[in-house]
Each structure stands twice: as C-alpha cells, then as structure tokens.
Amino acid sequence: MRIEDNVWIGESVCILPGVTIGKHSVVGALSCVTKSIPPYSIAVGNPARVIKQYNFQTCSWERV
C-alpha cells in the first residue's frame, strides 16, 4: 500500500495491499479501495471507483 502526499481518507476505509492512492486524492468514508486511485481524484463506494477528477485545463472537477 502506498499513500502519496495530501491524501484525505474518510472514516472506516479499507485499503488493500498493493494499492496506490495518488497525491491530492479523496477517498470517501466506508469505501473499500481494491485498485489504485490516480492523482487528483475523488473515489467512493465498495469497491471504490473514481467519480471525479480534476482537469487542469478547465480548472474544475469533472465527472468520470
């Protein structure tokens, strides 16, 4: 498991071995992270999936 800089992890999150959570990402409460999360992402659910990513060209969060 690898957690990069400035990551926010909600309460009661399960992170499985071998997973990387990219910098500046958010993992919602009660999520189960089974695969890696890219940087600047918001992931929620069981299993966790990315629902939004930050777009630097438009300077906004976009749904995935």
PDBQT receptor file of N, H, CA, C and O in Angstrom, charges set to zero:
ATOM      1  N   MET A   1       0.854  -1.169   0.000  1.00  0.00    +0.000 N 
ATOM      2  CA  MET A   1       0.000   0.000   0.000  1.00  0.00    +0.000 C 
ATOM      3  C   MET A   1       0.898   1.229   0.000  1.00  0.00    +0.000 C 
ATOM      4  O   MET A   1       1.881   1.296   0.739  1.00  0.00    +0.000 OA
ATOM      5  N   ARG A   2       0.547   2.203  -0.841  1.00  0.00    +0.000 N 
ATOM      6  H   ARG A   2      -0.252   2.148  -1.441  1.00  0.00    +0.000 HD
ATOM      7  CA  ARG A   2       1.293   3.457  -0.917  1.00  0.00    +0.000 C 
ATOM      8  C   ARG A   2       0.300   4.608  -0.954  1.00  0.00    +0.000 C 
ATOM      9  O   ARG A   2      -0.585   4.654  -1.808  1.00  0.00    +0.000 OA
ATOM     10  N   ILE A   3       0.458   5.535  -0.017  1.00  0.00    +0.000 N 
ATOM     11  H   ILE A   3       1.176   5.497   0.677  1.00  0.00    +0.000 HD
ATOM     12  CA  ILE A   3      -0.408   6.711   0.042  1.00  0.00    +0.000 C 
ATOM     13  C   ILE A   3       0.476   7.925  -0.188  1.00  0.00    +0.000 C 
ATOM     14  O   ILE A   3       1.383   8.204   0.597  1.00  0.00    +0.000 OA
ATOM     15  N   GLU A   4       0.204   8.647  -1.277  1.00  0.00    +0.000 N 
ATOM     16  H   GLU A   4      -0.532   8.421  -1.915  1.00  0.00    +0.000 HD
ATOM     17  CA  GLU A   4       1.026   9.797  -1.639  1.00  0.00    +0.000 C 
ATOM     18  C   GLU A   4       0.622  11.043  -0.846  1.00  0.00    +0.000 C 
ATOM     19  O   GLU A   4      -0.252  10.972   0.019  1.00  0.00    +0.000 OA
ATOM     20  N   ASP A   5       1.254  12.178  -1.137  1.00  0.00    +0.000 N 
ATOM     21  H   ASP A   5       1.964  12.236  -1.840  1.00  0.00    +0.000 HD
ATOM     22  CA  ASP A   5       1.071  13.423  -0.384  1.00  0.00    +0.000 C 
ATOM     23  C   ASP A   5      -0.343  14.001  -0.492  1.00  0.00    +0.000 C 
ATOM     24  O   ASP A   5      -1.007  13.881  -1.521  1.00  0.00    +0.000 OA
ATOM     25  N   ASN A   6      -0.780  14.625   0.596  1.00  0.00    +0.000 N 
ATOM     26  H   ASN A   6      -0.240  14.722   1.432  1.00  0.00    +0.000 HD
ATOM     27  CA  ASN A   6      -2.032  15.386   0.672  1.00  0.00    +0.000 C 
ATOM     28  C   ASN A   6      -3.264  14.570   0.274  1.00  0.00    +0.000 C 
ATOM     29  O   ASN A   6      -4.122  15.049  -0.468  1.00  0.00    +0.000 OA
ATOM     30  N   VAL A   7      -3.344  13.344   0.769  1.00  0.00    +0.000 N 
ATOM     31  H   VAL A   7      -2.647  12.955   1.371  1.00  0.00    +0.000 HD
ATOM     32  CA  VAL A   7      -4.494  12.476   0.521  1.00  0.00    +0.000 C 
ATOM     33  C   VAL A   7      -5.414  12.537   1.727  1.00  0.00    +0.000 C 
ATOM     34  O   VAL A   7      -4.950  12.498   2.867  1.00  0.00    +0.000 OA
ATOM     35  N   TRP A   8      -6.716  12.632   1.483  1.00  0.00    +0.000 N 
ATOM     36  H   TRP A   8      -7.093  12.663   0.557  1.00  0.00    +0.000 HD
ATOM     37  CA  TRP A   8      -7.705  12.618   2.562  1.00  0.00    +0.000 C 
ATOM     38  C   TRP A   8      -8.431  11.285   2.488  1.00  0.00    +0.000 C 
ATOM     39  O   TRP A   8      -8.999  10.931   1.455  1.00  0.00    +0.000 OA
ATOM     40  N   ILE A   9      -8.406  10.543   3.605  1.00  0.00    +0.000 N 
ATOM     41  H   ILE A   9      -7.945  10.831   4.444  1.00  0.00    +0.000 HD
ATOM     42  CA  ILE A   9      -9.069   9.231   3.685  1.00  0.00    +0.000 C 
ATOM     43  C   ILE A   9     -10.162   9.312   4.731  1.00  0.00    +0.000 C 
ATOM     44  O   ILE A   9      -9.905   9.633   5.891  1.00  0.00    +0.000 OA
ATOM     45  N   GLY A  10     -11.386   9.020   4.312  1.00  0.00    +0.000 N 
ATOM     46  H   GLY A  10     -11.595   8.760   3.370  1.00  0.00    +0.000 HD
ATOM     47  CA  GLY A  10     -12.531   9.078   5.212  1.00  0.00    +0.000 C 
ATOM     48  C   GLY A  10     -12.491   7.979   6.268  1.00  0.00    +0.000 C 
ATOM     49  O   GLY A  10     -11.611   7.118   6.269  1.00  0.00    +0.000 OA
ATOM     50  N   GLU A  11     -13.455   8.035   7.152  1.00  0.00    +0.000 N 
ATOM     51  H   GLU A  11     -14.170   8.735   7.151  1.00  0.00    +0.000 HD
ATOM     52  CA  GLU A  11     -13.547   7.095   8.268  1.00  0.00    +0.000 C 
ATOM     53  C   GLU A  11     -13.909   5.696   7.789  1.00  0.00    +0.000 C 
ATOM     54  O   GLU A  11     -14.718   5.535   6.875  1.00  0.00    +0.000 OA
ATOM     55  N   SER A  12     -13.309   4.685   8.409  1.00  0.00    +0.000 N 
ATOM     56  H   SER A  12     -12.652   4.815   9.152  1.00  0.00    +0.000 HD
ATOM     57  CA  SER A  12     -13.585   3.262   8.168  1.00  0.00    +0.000 C 
ATOM     58  C   SER A  12     -13.331   2.826   6.727  1.00  0.00    +0.000 C 
ATOM     59  O   SER A  12     -14.079   2.014   6.182  1.00  0.00    +0.000 OA
ATOM     60  N   VAL A  13     -12.283   3.361   6.111  1.00  0.00    +0.000 N 
ATOM     61  H   VAL A  13     -11.676   4.021   6.553  1.00  0.00    +0.000 HD
ATOM     62  CA  VAL A  13     -11.907   2.969   4.747  1.00  0.00    +0.000 C 
ATOM     63  C   VAL A  13     -10.991   1.759   4.808  1.00  0.00    +0.000 C 
ATOM     64  O   VAL A  13     -10.097   1.691   5.651  1.00  0.00    +0.000 OA
ATOM     65  N   CYS A  14     -11.214   0.804   3.915  1.00  0.00    +0.000 N 
ATOM     66  H   CYS A  14     -11.941   0.859   3.231  1.00  0.00    +0.000 HD
ATOM     67  CA  CYS A  14     -10.382  -0.387   3.799  1.00  0.00    +0.000 C 
ATOM     68  C   CYS A  14      -9.518  -0.214   2.546  1.00  0.00    +0.000 C 
ATOM     69  O   CYS A  14     -10.040  -0.014   1.449  1.00  0.00    +0.000 OA
ATOM     70  N   ILE A  15      -8.183  -0.294   2.719  1.00  0.00    +0.000 N 
ATOM     71  H   ILE A  15      -7.760  -0.456   3.610  1.00  0.00    +0.000 HD
ATOM     72  CA  ILE A  15      -7.264  -0.179   1.592  1.00  0.00    +0.000 C 
ATOM     73  C   ILE A  15      -6.488  -1.487   1.498  1.00  0.00    +0.000 C 
ATOM     74  O   ILE A  15      -5.771  -1.856   2.428  1.00  0.00    +0.000 OA
ATOM     75  N   LEU A  16      -6.630  -2.181   0.383  1.00  0.00    +0.000 N 
ATOM     76  H   LEU A  16      -7.212  -1.881  -0.372  1.00  0.00    +0.000 HD
ATOM     77  CA  LEU A  16      -5.991  -3.485   0.207  1.00  0.00    +0.000 C 
ATOM     78  C   LEU A  16      -4.512  -3.349  -0.143  1.00  0.00    +0.000 C 
ATOM     79  O   LEU A  16      -4.091  -2.305  -0.641  1.00  0.00    +0.000 OA
ATOM     80  N   PRO A  17      -3.718  -4.390   0.109  1.00  0.00    +0.000 N 
ATOM     81  CA  PRO A  17      -2.288  -4.359  -0.203  1.00  0.00    +0.000 C 
ATOM     82  C   PRO A  17      -2.041  -4.159  -1.700  1.00  0.00    +0.000 C 
ATOM     83  O   PRO A  17      -2.822  -4.618  -2.533  1.00  0.00    +0.000 OA
ATOM     84  N   GLY A  18      -0.950  -3.471  -2.028  1.00  0.00    +0.000 N 
ATOM     85  H   GLY A  18      -0.315  -3.098  -1.351  1.00  0.00    +0.000 HD
ATOM     86  CA  GLY A  18      -0.563  -3.267  -3.422  1.00  0.00    +0.000 C 
ATOM     87  C   GLY A  18      -1.239  -2.102  -4.103  1.00  0.00    +0.000 C 
ATOM     88  O   GLY A  18      -0.997  -1.854  -5.285  1.00  0.00    +0.000 OA
ATOM     89  N   VAL A  19      -2.085  -1.376  -3.384  1.00  0.00    +0.000 N 
ATOM     90  H   VAL A  19      -2.282  -1.577  -2.425  1.00  0.00    +0.000 HD
ATOM     91  CA  VAL A  19      -2.829  -0.251  -3.944  1.00  0.00    +0.000 C 
ATOM     92  C   VAL A  19      -2.062   1.044  -3.710  1.00  0.00    +0.000 C 
ATOM     93  O   VAL A  19      -1.457   1.232  -2.655  1.00  0.00    +0.000 OA
ATOM     94  N   THR A  20      -2.088   1.947  -4.709  1.00  0.00    +0.000 N 
ATOM     95  H   THR A  20      -2.580   1.795  -5.567  1.00  0.00    +0.000 HD
ATOM     96  CA  THR A  20      -1.510   3.279  -4.575  1.00  0.00    +0.000 C 
ATOM     97  C   THR A  20      -2.627   4.304  -4.668  1.00  0.00    +0.000 C 
ATOM     98  O   THR A  20      -3.472   4.241  -5.561  1.00  0.00    +0.000 OA
ATOM     99  N   ILE A  21      -2.622   5.245  -3.739  1.00  0.00    +0.000 N 
ATOM    100  H   ILE A  21      -1.935   5.296  -3.014  1.00  0.00    +0.000 HD
ATOM    101  CA  ILE A  21      -3.588   6.353  -3.783  1.00  0.00    +0.000 C 
ATOM    102  C   ILE A  21      -2.792   7.587  -4.161  1.00  0.00    +0.000 C 
ATOM    103  O   ILE A  21      -1.911   8.020  -3.418  1.00  0.00    +0.000 OA
ATOM    104  N   GLY A  22      -3.106   8.156  -5.325  1.00  0.00    +0.000 N 
ATOM    105  H   GLY A  22      -3.822   7.804  -5.929  1.00  0.00    +0.000 HD
ATOM    106  CA  GLY A  22      -2.360   9.280  -5.874  1.00  0.00    +0.000 C 
ATOM    107  C   GLY A  22      -2.497  10.554  -5.064  1.00  0.00    +0.000 C 
ATOM    108  O   GLY A  22      -3.443  10.720  -4.294  1.00  0.00    +0.000 OA
ATOM    109  N   LYS A  23      -1.531  11.459  -5.250  1.00  0.00    +0.000 N 
ATOM    110  H   LYS A  23      -0.762  11.324  -5.876  1.00  0.00    +0.000 HD
ATOM    111  CA  LYS A  23      -1.493  12.709  -4.487  1.00  0.00    +0.000 C 
ATOM    112  C   LYS A  23      -2.749  13.550  -4.709  1.00  0.00    +0.000 C 
ATOM    113  O   LYS A  23      -3.345  13.546  -5.786  1.00  0.00    +0.000 OA
ATOM    114  N   HIS A  24      -3.126  14.266  -3.660  1.00  0.00    +0.000 N 
ATOM    115  H   HIS A  24      -2.641  14.270  -2.785  1.00  0.00    +0.000 HD
ATOM    116  CA  HIS A  24      -4.269  15.187  -3.649  1.00  0.00    +0.000 C 
ATOM    117  C   HIS A  24      -5.594  14.482  -3.967  1.00  0.00    +0.000 C 
ATOM    118  O   HIS A  24      -6.485  15.092  -4.558  1.00  0.00    +0.000 OA
ATOM    119  N   SER A  25      -5.731  13.223  -3.588  1.00  0.00    +0.000 N 
ATOM    120  H   SER A  25      -5.007  12.728  -3.107  1.00  0.00    +0.000 HD
ATOM    121  CA  SER A  25      -6.974  12.490  -3.817  1.00  0.00    +0.000 C 
ATOM    122  C   SER A  25      -7.791  12.396  -2.539  1.00  0.00    +0.000 C 
ATOM    123  O   SER A  25      -7.282  12.610  -1.439  1.00  0.00    +0.000 OA
ATOM    124  N   VAL A  26      -9.071  12.069  -2.705  1.00  0.00    +0.000 N 
ATOM    125  H   VAL A  26      -9.484  11.895  -3.598  1.00  0.00    +0.000 HD
ATOM    126  CA  VAL A  26     -10.004  11.919  -1.590  1.00  0.00    +0.000 C 
ATOM    127  C   VAL A  26     -10.665  10.554  -1.719  1.00  0.00    +0.000 C 
ATOM    128  O   VAL A  26     -11.127  10.174  -2.795  1.00  0.00    +0.000 OA
ATOM    129  N   VAL A  27     -10.706   9.818  -0.602  1.00  0.00    +0.000 N 
ATOM    130  H   VAL A  27     -10.331  10.128   0.273  1.00  0.00    +0.000 HD
ATOM    131  CA  VAL A  27     -11.411   8.534  -0.561  1.00  0.00    +0.000 C 
ATOM    132  C   VAL A  27     -12.535   8.676   0.457  1.00  0.00    +0.000 C 
ATOM    133  O   VAL A  27     -12.283   8.951   1.630  1.00  0.00    +0.000 OA
ATOM    134  N   GLY A  28     -13.770   8.490   0.013  1.00  0.00    +0.000 N 
ATOM    135  H   GLY A  28     -13.975   8.267  -0.940  1.00  0.00    +0.000 HD
ATOM    136  CA  GLY A  28     -14.936   8.675   0.860  1.00  0.00    +0.000 C 
ATOM    137  C   GLY A  28     -15.048   7.634   1.964  1.00  0.00    +0.000 C 
ATOM    138  O   GLY A  28     -14.503   6.535   1.861  1.00  0.00    +0.000 OA
ATOM    139  N   ALA A  29     -15.756   7.996   3.012  1.00  0.00    +0.000 N 
ATOM    140  H   ALA A  29     -16.198   8.889   3.096  1.00  0.00    +0.000 HD
ATOM    141  CA  ALA A  29     -15.958   7.134   4.173  1.00  0.00    +0.000 C 
ATOM    142  C   ALA A  29     -16.602   5.804   3.767  1.00  0.00    +0.000 C 
ATOM    143  O   ALA A  29     -17.416   5.745   2.845  1.00  0.00    +0.000 OA
ATOM    144  N   LEU A  30     -16.220   4.753   4.471  1.00  0.00    +0.000 N 
ATOM    145  H   LEU A  30     -15.558   4.801   5.219  1.00  0.00    +0.000 HD
ATOM    146  CA  LEU A  30     -16.732   3.385   4.295  1.00  0.00    +0.000 C 
ATOM    147  C   LEU A  30     -16.415   2.774   2.932  1.00  0.00    +0.000 C 
ATOM    148  O   LEU A  30     -17.035   1.781   2.550  1.00  0.00    +0.000 OA
ATOM    149  N   SER A  31     -15.468   3.342   2.195  1.00  0.00    +0.000 N 
ATOM    150  H   SER A  31     -14.965   4.148   2.505  1.00  0.00    +0.000 HD
ATOM    151  CA  SER A  31     -15.083   2.796   0.890  1.00  0.00    +0.000 C 
ATOM    152  C   SER A  31     -14.086   1.660   1.063  1.00  0.00    +0.000 C 
ATOM    153  O   SER A  31     -13.387   1.584   2.073  1.00  0.00    +0.000 OA
ATOM    154  N   CYS A  32     -14.025   0.779   0.071  1.00  0.00    +0.000 N 
ATOM    155  H   CYS A  32     -14.593   0.840  -0.749  1.00  0.00    +0.000 HD
ATOM    156  CA  CYS A  32     -13.050  -0.303   0.053  1.00  0.00    +0.000 C 
ATOM    157  C   CYS A  32     -12.235  -0.152  -1.230  1.00  0.00    +0.000 C 
ATOM    158  O   CYS A  32     -12.742  -0.388  -2.327  1.00  0.00    +0.000 OA
ATOM    159  N   VAL A  33     -10.965   0.244  -1.085  1.00  0.00    +0.000 N 
ATOM    160  H   VAL A  33     -10.553   0.436  -0.194  1.00  0.00    +0.000 HD
ATOM    161  CA  VAL A  33     -10.110   0.511  -2.234  1.00  0.00    +0.000 C 
ATOM    162  C   VAL A  33      -9.418  -0.787  -2.644  1.00  0.00    +0.000 C 
ATOM    163  O   VAL A  33      -8.561  -1.300  -1.924  1.00  0.00    +0.000 OA
ATOM    164  N   THR A  34      -9.803  -1.313  -3.815  1.00  0.00    +0.000 N 
ATOM    165  H   THR A  34     -10.499  -0.897  -4.400  1.00  0.00    +0.000 HD
ATOM    166  CA  THR A  34      -9.262  -2.581  -4.292  1.00  0.00    +0.000 C 
ATOM    167  C   THR A  34      -8.255  -2.403  -5.412  1.00  0.00    +0.000 C 
ATOM    168  O   THR A  34      -7.485  -3.320  -5.700  1.00  0.00    +0.000 OA
ATOM    169  N   LYS A  35      -8.245  -1.220  -6.059  1.00  0.00    +0.000 N 
ATOM    170  H   LYS A  35      -8.870  -0.476  -5.825  1.00  0.00    +0.000 HD
ATOM    171  CA  LYS A  35      -7.256  -0.937  -7.096  1.00  0.00    +0.000 C 
ATOM    172  C   LYS A  35      -6.809   0.515  -6.979  1.00  0.00    +0.000 C 
ATOM    173  O   LYS A  35      -7.469   1.326  -6.330  1.00  0.00    +0.000 OA
ATOM    174  N   SER A  36      -5.696   0.831  -7.605  1.00  0.00    +0.000 N 
ATOM    175  H   SER A  36      -5.160   0.172  -8.132  1.00  0.00    +0.000 HD
ATOM    176  CA  SER A  36      -5.065   2.137  -7.448  1.00  0.00    +0.000 C 
ATOM    177  C   SER A  36      -5.958   3.287  -7.902  1.00  0.00    +0.000 C 
ATOM    178  O   SER A  36      -6.736   3.164  -8.848  1.00  0.00    +0.000 OA
ATOM    179  N   ILE A  37      -5.818   4.411  -7.195  1.00  0.00    +0.000 N 
ATOM    180  H   ILE A  37      -5.186   4.511  -6.427  1.00  0.00    +0.000 HD
ATOM    181  CA  ILE A  37      -6.567   5.632  -7.481  1.00  0.00    +0.000 C 
ATOM    182  C   ILE A  37      -5.582   6.645  -8.067  1.00  0.00    +0.000 C 
ATOM    183  O   ILE A  37      -4.538   6.893  -7.463  1.00  0.00    +0.000 OA
ATOM    184  N   PRO A  38      -5.885   7.240  -9.233  1.00  0.00    +0.000 N 
ATOM    185  CA  PRO A  38      -4.955   8.206  -9.823  1.00  0.00    +0.000 C 
ATOM    186  C   PRO A  38      -4.912   9.515  -9.031  1.00  0.00    +0.000 C 
ATOM    187  O   PRO A  38      -5.819   9.792  -8.246  1.00  0.00    +0.000 OA
ATOM    188  N   PRO A  39      -3.868  10.320  -9.232  1.00  0.00    +0.000 N 
ATOM    189  CA  PRO A  39      -3.778  11.615  -8.541  1.00  0.00    +0.000 C 
ATOM    190  C   PRO A  39      -4.953  12.527  -8.888  1.00  0.00    +0.000 C 
ATOM    191  O   PRO A  39      -5.551  12.413  -9.958  1.00  0.00    +0.000 OA
ATOM    192  N   TYR A  40      -5.271  13.436  -7.960  1.00  0.00    +0.000 N 
ATOM    193  H   TYR A  40      -4.785  13.529  -7.091  1.00  0.00    +0.000 HD
ATOM    194  CA  TYR A  40      -6.321  14.450  -8.138  1.00  0.00    +0.000 C 
ATOM    195  C   TYR A  40      -7.662  13.811  -8.478  1.00  0.00    +0.000 C 
ATOM    196  O   TYR A  40      -8.322  14.211  -9.436  1.00  0.00    +0.000 OA
ATOM    197  N   SER A  41      -8.060  12.816  -7.689  1.00  0.00    +0.000 N 
ATOM    198  H   SER A  41      -7.524  12.490  -6.911  1.00  0.00    +0.000 HD
ATOM    199  CA  SER A  41      -9.315  12.096  -7.915  1.00  0.00    +0.000 C 
ATOM    200  C   SER A  41     -10.144  12.022  -6.644  1.00  0.00    +0.000 C 
ATOM    201  O   SER A  41      -9.630  12.167  -5.535  1.00  0.00    +0.000 OA
ATOM    202  N   ILE A  42     -11.444  11.791  -6.831  1.00  0.00    +0.000 N 
ATOM    203  H   ILE A  42     -11.862  11.673  -7.732  1.00  0.00    +0.000 HD
ATOM    204  CA  ILE A  42     -12.354  11.517  -5.721  1.00  0.00    +0.000 C 
ATOM    205  C   ILE A  42     -12.917  10.123  -5.970  1.00  0.00    +0.000 C 
ATOM    206  O   ILE A  42     -13.490   9.857  -7.027  1.00  0.00    +0.000 OA
ATOM    207  N   ALA A  43     -12.750   9.234  -4.988  1.00  0.00    +0.000 N 
ATOM    208  H   ALA A  43     -12.285   9.450  -4.130  1.00  0.00    +0.000 HD
ATOM    209  CA  ALA A  43     -13.215   7.850  -5.129  1.00  0.00    +0.000 C 
ATOM    210  C   ALA A  43     -14.121   7.483  -3.955  1.00  0.00    +0.000 C 
ATOM    211  O   ALA A  43     -13.850   7.847  -2.811  1.00  0.00    +0.000 OA
ATOM    212  N   VAL A  44     -15.196   6.761  -4.253  1.00  0.00    +0.000 N 
ATOM    213  H   VAL A  44     -15.416   6.466  -5.182  1.00  0.00    +0.000 HD
ATOM    214  CA  VAL A  44     -16.145   6.325  -3.223  1.00  0.00    +0.000 C 
ATOM    215  C   VAL A  44     -16.700   4.952  -3.576  1.00  0.00    +0.000 C 
ATOM    216  O   VAL A  44     -16.617   4.517  -4.725  1.00  0.00    +0.000 OA
ATOM    217  N   GLY A  45     -17.261   4.280  -2.592  1.00  0.00    +0.000 N 
ATOM    218  H   GLY A  45     -17.328   4.634  -1.659  1.00  0.00    +0.000 HD
ATOM    219  CA  GLY A  45     -18.003   3.050  -2.826  1.00  0.00    +0.000 C 
ATOM    220  C   GLY A  45     -17.272   1.789  -2.409  1.00  0.00    +0.000 C 
ATOM    221  O   GLY A  45     -16.139   1.819  -1.930  1.00  0.00    +0.000 OA
ATOM    222  N   ASN A  46     -17.973   0.670  -2.612  1.00  0.00    +0.000 N 
ATOM    223  H   ASN A  46     -18.893   0.646  -3.002  1.00  0.00    +0.000 HD
ATOM    224  CA  ASN A  46     -17.442  -0.638  -2.279  1.00  0.00    +0.000 C 
ATOM    225  C   ASN A  46     -17.740  -1.583  -3.449  1.00  0.00    +0.000 C 
ATOM    226  O   ASN A  46     -18.868  -2.062  -3.567  1.00  0.00    +0.000 OA
ATOM    227  N   PRO A  47     -16.776  -1.858  -4.303  1.00  0.00    +0.000 N 
ATOM    228  CA  PRO A  47     -15.399  -1.355  -4.289  1.00  0.00    +0.000 C 
ATOM    229  C   PRO A  47     -15.345   0.101  -4.730  1.00  0.00    +0.000 C 
ATOM    230  O   PRO A  47     -16.207   0.573  -5.472  1.00  0.00    +0.000 OA
ATOM    231  N   ALA A  48     -14.317   0.803  -4.261  1.00  0.00    +0.000 N 
ATOM    232  H   ALA A  48     -13.617   0.419  -3.659  1.00  0.00    +0.000 HD
ATOM    233  CA  ALA A  48     -14.182   2.227  -4.577  1.00  0.00    +0.000 C 
ATOM    234  C   ALA A  48     -13.947   2.422  -6.072  1.00  0.00    +0.000 C 
ATOM    235  O   ALA A  48     -13.201   1.678  -6.708  1.00  0.00    +0.000 OA
ATOM    236  N   ARG A  49     -14.604   3.443  -6.610  1.00  0.00    +0.000 N 
ATOM    237  H   ARG A  49     -15.210   4.047  -6.093  1.00  0.00    +0.000 HD
ATOM    238  CA  ARG A  49     -14.373   3.804  -8.002  1.00  0.00    +0.000 C 
ATOM    239  C   ARG A  49     -14.262   5.320  -8.078  1.00  0.00    +0.000 C 
ATOM    240  O   ARG A  49     -14.843   6.038  -7.264  1.00  0.00    +0.000 OA
ATOM    241  N   VAL A  50     -13.518   5.794  -9.054  1.00  0.00    +0.000 N 
ATOM    242  H   VAL A  50     -13.046   5.211  -9.716  1.00  0.00    +0.000 HD
ATOM    243  CA  VAL A  50     -13.305   7.230  -9.219  1.00  0.00    +0.000 C 
ATOM    244  C   VAL A  50     -14.572   7.841  -9.804  1.00  0.00    +0.000 C 
ATOM    245  O   VAL A  50     -15.068   7.389 -10.836  1.00  0.00    +0.000 OA
ATOM    246  N   ILE A  51     -15.094   8.878  -9.136  1.00  0.00    +0.000 N 
ATOM    247  H   ILE A  51     -14.690   9.245  -8.298  1.00  0.00    +0.000 HD
ATOM    248  CA  ILE A  51     -16.289   9.549  -9.646  1.00  0.00    +0.000 C 
ATOM    249  C   ILE A  51     -15.979  10.933 -10.214  1.00  0.00    +0.000 C 
ATOM    250  O   ILE A  51     -16.738  11.456 -11.030  1.00  0.00    +0.000 OA
ATOM    251  N   LYS A  52     -14.848  11.533  -9.779  1.00  0.00    +0.000 N 
ATOM    252  H   LYS A  52     -14.230  11.108  -9.116  1.00  0.00    +0.000 HD
ATOM    253  CA  LYS A  52     -14.448  12.838 -10.300  1.00  0.00    +0.000 C 
ATOM    254  C   LYS A  52     -12.935  12.929 -10.368  1.00  0.00    +0.000 C 
ATOM    255  O   LYS A  52     -12.224  12.313  -9.574  1.00  0.00    +0.000 OA
ATOM    256  N   GLN A  53     -12.449  13.717 -11.339  1.00  0.00    +0.000 N 
ATOM    257  H   GLN A  53     -13.027  14.218 -11.984  1.00  0.00    +0.000 HD
ATOM    258  CA  GLN A  53     -11.031  14.022 -11.451  1.00  0.00    +0.000 C 
ATOM    259  C   GLN A  53     -10.883  15.500 -11.770  1.00  0.00    +0.000 C 
ATOM    260  O   GLN A  53     -11.733  16.097 -12.430  1.00  0.00    +0.000 OA
ATOM    261  N   TYR A  54      -9.781  16.084 -11.286  1.00  0.00    +0.000 N 
ATOM    262  H   TYR A  54      -9.090  15.599 -10.750  1.00  0.00    +0.000 HD
ATOM    263  CA  TYR A  54      -9.537  17.499 -11.529  1.00  0.00    +0.000 C 
ATOM    264  C   TYR A  54      -8.919  17.678 -12.906  1.00  0.00    +0.000 C 
ATOM    265  O   TYR A  54      -7.956  16.995 -13.255  1.00  0.00    +0.000 OA
ATOM    266  N   ASN A  55      -9.482  18.612 -13.698  1.00  0.00    +0.000 N 
ATOM    267  H   ASN A  55     -10.265  19.167 -13.415  1.00  0.00    +0.000 HD
ATOM    268  CA  ASN A  55      -8.979  18.925 -15.028  1.00  0.00    +0.000 C 
ATOM    269  C   ASN A  55      -8.234  20.252 -14.940  1.00  0.00    +0.000 C 
ATOM    270  O   ASN A  55      -8.836  21.289 -14.663  1.00  0.00    +0.000 OA
ATOM    271  N   PHE A  56      -6.923  20.218 -15.177  1.00  0.00    +0.000 N 
ATOM    272  H   PHE A  56      -6.434  19.376 -15.402  1.00  0.00    +0.000 HD
ATOM    273  CA  PHE A  56      -6.107  21.423 -15.050  1.00  0.00    +0.000 C 
ATOM    274  C   PHE A  56      -6.315  22.394 -16.205  1.00  0.00    +0.000 C 
ATOM    275  O   PHE A  56      -6.002  23.577 -16.069  1.00  0.00    +0.000 OA
ATOM    276  N   GLN A  57      -6.833  21.930 -17.333  1.00  0.00    +0.000 N 
ATOM    277  H   GLN A  57      -7.087  20.969 -17.444  1.00  0.00    +0.000 HD
ATOM    278  CA  GLN A  57      -7.083  22.822 -18.455  1.00  0.00    +0.000 C 
ATOM    279  C   GLN A  57      -8.293  23.708 -18.208  1.00  0.00    +0.000 C 
ATOM    280  O   GLN A  57      -8.280  24.884 -18.571  1.00  0.00    +0.000 OA
ATOM    281  N   THR A  58      -9.339  23.160 -17.595  1.00  0.00    +0.000 N 
ATOM    282  H   THR A  58      -9.349  22.205 -17.300  1.00  0.00    +0.000 HD
ATOM    283  CA  THR A  58     -10.542  23.943 -17.309  1.00  0.00    +0.000 C 
ATOM    284  C   THR A  58     -10.586  24.430 -15.874  1.00  0.00    +0.000 C 
ATOM    285  O   THR A  58     -11.471  25.198 -15.497  1.00  0.00    +0.000 OA
ATOM    286  N   CYS A  59      -9.624  23.980 -15.068  1.00  0.00    +0.000 N 
ATOM    287  H   CYS A  59      -8.905  23.356 -15.374  1.00  0.00    +0.000 HD
ATOM    288  CA  CYS A  59      -9.553  24.343 -13.643  1.00  0.00    +0.000 C 
ATOM    289  C   CYS A  59     -10.841  23.997 -12.908  1.00  0.00    +0.000 C 
ATOM    290  O   CYS A  59     -11.367  24.810 -12.147  1.00  0.00    +0.000 OA
ATOM    291  N   SER A  60     -11.344  22.790 -13.136  1.00  0.00    +0.000 N 
ATOM    292  H   SER A  60     -10.917  22.129 -13.754  1.00  0.00    +0.000 HD
ATOM    293  CA  SER A  60     -12.565  22.352 -12.467  1.00  0.00    +0.000 C 
ATOM    294  C   SER A  60     -12.567  20.838 -12.290  1.00  0.00    +0.000 C 
ATOM    295  O   SER A  60     -11.814  20.117 -12.943  1.00  0.00    +0.000 OA
ATOM    296  N   TRP A  61     -13.444  20.371 -11.378  1.00  0.00    +0.000 N 
ATOM    297  H   TRP A  61     -14.057  20.957 -10.848  1.00  0.00    +0.000 HD
ATOM    298  CA  TRP A  61     -13.636  18.938 -11.165  1.00  0.00    +0.000 C 
ATOM    299  C   TRP A  61     -14.633  18.435 -12.185  1.00  0.00    +0.000 C 
ATOM    300  O   TRP A  61     -15.672  19.060 -12.396  1.00  0.00    +0.000 OA
ATOM    301  N   GLU A  62     -14.329  17.305 -12.826  1.00  0.00    +0.000 N 
ATOM    302  H   GLU A  62     -13.485  16.797 -12.654  1.00  0.00    +0.000 HD
ATOM    303  CA  GLU A  62     -15.202  16.751 -13.851  1.00  0.00    +0.000 C 
ATOM    304  C   GLU A  62     -15.583  15.314 -13.489  1.00  0.00    +0.000 C 
ATOM    305  O   GLU A  62     -14.762  14.548 -12.984  1.00  0.00    +0.000 OA
ATOM    306  N   ARG A  63     -16.838  14.970 -13.756  1.00  0.00    +0.000 N 
ATOM    307  H   ARG A  63     -17.504  15.592 -14.167  1.00  0.00    +0.000 HD
ATOM    308  CA  ARG A  63     -17.314  13.599 -13.518  1.00  0.00    +0.000 C 
ATOM    309  C   ARG A  63     -16.624  12.646 -14.495  1.00  0.00    +0.000 C 
ATOM    310  O   ARG A  63     -16.325  12.988 -15.639  1.00  0.00    +0.000 OA
ATOM    311  N   VAL A  64     -16.389  11.446 -13.989  1.00  0.00    +0.000 N 
ATOM    312  H   VAL A  64     -16.633  11.169 -13.060  1.00  0.00    +0.000 HD
ATOM    313  CA  VAL A  64     -15.736  10.422 -14.832  1.00  0.00    +0.000 C 
ATOM    314  C   VAL A  64     -16.790   9.486 -15.352  1.00  0.00    +0.000 C 
ATOM    315  O   VAL A  64     -16.475   8.547 -16.082  1.00  0.00    +0.000 OA
TER     316      VAL A  64
